[in-house]
Amino acid sequence: MRWTQPFEAKGSIAGGRWSVAVENPESVVTVPGGASFGADDDRFPDITGQVQFDTSKGRIAVSGLLRQVRADSKSPTVTDQSWGGAVSVAGVVPTVGKDDVRFTVSAGNAIGRYSNGFFSDGIVGSDGQTRLAKQWLWYAAYRHFWTDTLRSNIVLSGANASNPAGTPAATNRSTESAHVNLIWSPVASTDFGVEYIAANRRTEDGQSGHLSRLQVSAKYSF
């Protein structure tokens, strides 16, 4: 459930909106030994809020998150909960012509599943208590139009967690990725693209892996 309210221009701000939402709660916690499970007994919904400012320099949004992370009866060793939150700043800033810069920076101790599943929501220690890791995420992209129908994006992103002592060895600790693409839109609502991706991932025990991929895509938007 979401409540959104626009607000009028004031000074250098051309307008904007604010919103508050109550989201379906769901926690995925890591238990001793490294296994993860979805906790289905969260007692409170996730609460999110955002204020978006439309200015002459671009669009800026500030967001917040408050949620309960709970391990329940699916774990044989624990029924425990912790409260956590996060803040995020995102923006779209026009540069030259149709080009723009896009960015997001997020930090908190309850980002968890909001990182597209890369981080667990909580870590259950050998003492049965649920602890929340400090987590940071960032994203930056530059979009350049070569012509009206041909454009490219250069995208850099990263995520890092300061996991509590006793975190299982295979738990994700950090990742970085880089993307570069070329997208052709010969007619309205149609995109054909080619993209190269390079990425790294590290776990709590220092193990690492590398991804290198070339992919093509075709999309029609209805």
N, C-alpha and C positions, 0 to 999 in steps of 0.2 A: 504494500500500500504506500503510495507516494502523494505528497501534497506539494504543489509547485505554485509559486506566486511571483509574477514579474514586478519589477520596480522601475520607476521613471528615471529619466536622465537627471544628472546633477553634476555641475561643474564639468570636468573633463571626462566623466563617465556618461556614455551614450545610452545607458540603460543596463538591464540585466535581469536576473531572476534568482530566487533562492528556493530551495526545496528541502524537505525532510521526508525520510522514508523509513518504513518498518519492513525489514527483510526477513525471509524465511531463514531460521538459524540452522546451521549444520557445522559440526566440528569434526575434523580429522586429526587424531592425535597419534603420536608415535610412542609405543610402549617399550619397556626393556626388552632387548633382543632385536629391535629394529623394525618390527612389524607395525603397520599402520591400520587403523580401523576408523570407521565413521561412527561417531557418537550420536545416537538418535534421541537423546533425552535432554537437549538444551532447554532451559527453563524460561529463557527470555529471548525475544527476537533481536536480531542485529538492528541497530539504529544508525542510520547514515544521514548526513546533511551536506549541503553544498550551497555556496554562494558564487554566482558567475557574474563577472563584470565585463561589459562590452565597452571598450574605450577606443579612442582614435589610434592607439598604438597596437590594438589587437584584443583578443579575448583571453581573460584570466579567470580561472576557477579555483576556489579553495574548498576542500572537502574534508570531512571528518567521519570517523567510524568509532562506535562503542559497541562491544559485544562480550558475551560470556562464552568461554571455552570450557567445555565440560566433558569429562570422561565418565562413562556410566557402566551399566552392567555388562556390556560387551567385553569389557576388560575383566579378566579373572582376579585382578589384584587391587583394583582401585575404583572408587567413586569419589571424584574430586572435581573442583571447578576453580577457574580464575577469571577475573575481569581484565580486559585489555582494550586498547584502542589504537588509532592511527590517524595521521593527517597527511594530506596530499595537496600539492600545488601543480596545476596544469595550465598550459597556455598555447595559443596559436597566434603567431606574430607575423604579419605580412612583411615582405622585404622588397624585392624588385619585381615589377610586373605582377604576374600571378603567383610568383614564388612565395613560400612561407617557411617559417621555422615552427616546429611543434615540440613540446617537451612535457614531461611529467616527473615529479620528484615525490616520493612517498616514504614515510618513516613511521614506525610504531612497533608494538609488540603483539599485535593481533591481526596482522595482514593475512597470514595463512593462506586459506583457499582463495582469497582475492588476488593472489599471485599466480593464478591459473594452475594451482596445484603444485607449484614447485616447492613451497614451504609447507610444513605441517602447521596446524593451528596451535598445537601445544606439545610439550615433551613430558611424558610421565616418567619420573625418576624411580629408582629402586625402592625409595621410601614411600612410593604410592602417591606422591604429590604431583600435581600438574603445574609445570612451569612454562612461561612464555618467553620466547626468544626475541631479542631486539632485531628488527629487520628493516632493510633499506632497499628501495627499488628506484631506478631512474631510467629515463627514456628520452632520447633526443633525435629529431629527424629534420632533414632539409628536403623540401619538395621543389623541384625545378622543372619548369615547362620549356622544352626545346621548341615546340610549336603548339598550336592550339590543340592538337590531337596526340602529341607525343610528350611524355613526362617521365621523370626519374625521381626516385627517393633514395637518400642515403640515411640509414637508420642505425643508431648505436643504442645498446641497452645493457643494463646490469642489475644484479640483485645480490644481496649479501645478508647473512644472518650471523649474529653473535649468539650461538647456542649455549645453553647452560651446561655446567659440568655434568658428566654422566650421560650426555647425549649419545645414542647408538652410532657406531662408526659409519654406517652407510647413509646417515641423514645428510641431505643437501645442505651445503654451506654457502656456495656462491656460484654465479654464472655470469658470463658476458657473451654478447652476440653482436654481429655486424651484418647488415643487409644492404645490398645495392641492387636496384632493378631498373627496368625499362618497360614502360607500359604504353601501349598504343590503343587509342579509342577512335576507330575509324568512323563510327556512327554513334549516336546517342545511346546511352545505357549499355554499351558493349566495351569490354576491356580485354586485350590480349597482352600477356606479360611474360617476361623472363627475369629470374632473380637468382642471385648468388648469396648464400648464407654461410657464415663461419661462426662457430660458437664453441665455448668451453664450459665445463661443469666440474666442480670440486665438491667432495664430500667431507664430512667431519674428520675422517682419519687421513686426509691429504691425498686420497686417490683422485685422479682427474681423467677426463675424457674430452675428445675433440670431435666436432661435427663440421663437415664441409659438404655443401649440397648445392646443386644447380637444379632449378625447377622452372617449369613453364605453367602458365595458367590461362584460362579463358573464363570470362564471366559475363552474364547478361543480367541486368538489374530490372526486375519487374516493377 
